Amino acid sequence: MSNVFSLQGQVALVTGASRGIGRAVLLELGRLGATVVGTATSAAGAADIGKAIADAGLQGAGLALDVTDAAACEAVVGDIEKRFGAVGVLVNNAGITRDNLAMRMKDEEWDAVIDTNLKAVFRMSRLVMRGMMKARNGRIVNITSVVGSAGNPGQANYAAAKAGVAGMSRALARELGSRNITVNCVAPGFIDTDMTRALPDAARDALLGNIALGRLGKPEEIAGAVAFLVSPAAAYVTGTTLHVNGGMYMS
Amino acid sequence: MENIEQRVRKIVAEQLGVNESEIKNESSFVDDLGADSLDTVELVMALEEEFECEIPDEEAEKITTVQQAIDYVNAHLKQ
């Protein structure tokens, strides 16, 4: 395979792959030839990922992981290395929301989002760096959000975490560039997932009016952007954020 | 079997892309052999692998010359 999008021979780890964007990314990277490992917070979720991988005829596994558990993260990365080889592609997708107006936001809501959406992204990235540095090759893609650039009422914690990841990605891109490791972000706009389905209808309708393409995005449309960034085709792209939002926010 | 000094020198040469003949035991990785900070981290990683040990960060920071690396390995790995 000399396809510039081929991921043949790569081991890709996607966190938060039980549904939505993470699931779509997992399957897309698998289709491009990577051995794919997806994580879910529950054992049942992990089993479901394993089944989806098998059903699609792909190589890989589903593993249970709470990304805020440092020891568990280390164990999972070690386990993957033993079973499949060193992680060459990391997609930090796992994320949560704890929306609230700032005046009402509790410290716990702030901390939970920062821990999962920012701190854990750094931790996972740090864990795979060693193998990537040795291989002189690596791809890290962090799933951020249009909210990190445009802001959104009720999401001070989420916006802070996502903007934080973007800054961190640029720092890592500079730090690791000499070892042929690229670090980029994909910033989805409003994608039709469980997370956005939780929005009230009125809020969804208001959103649609601001989207140039006039519709919500599909998880597969984020997966395509991620697939590009982790592929050989994007070898010279690092430290950037690829906005995939139907023209809702233009940078 | 090569001795520890030879093994350390070999790793330094490989990691920093320098000729072994240019490496003196008193050579500083950064000042004499052109290493940057990331190179020194990788060098420690390579030493850890070669000698199957874990070098704590606070110890790793003190290893700045070839001789210091040899001394560290000798002090910590002699059975």
Contacts between the chains, C-beta under 8 A, distances in Angstrom:
chain1	res1	chain2	res2	distance
A	130	B	45	6.4
A	133	B	38	7.9
A	133	B	42	6.0
A	133	B	45	7.5
A	134	B	45	7.5
A	175	B	38	7.1
A	176	B	38	8.0
A	178	B	36	7.9
A	178	B	38	6.7
A	179	B	38	7.2
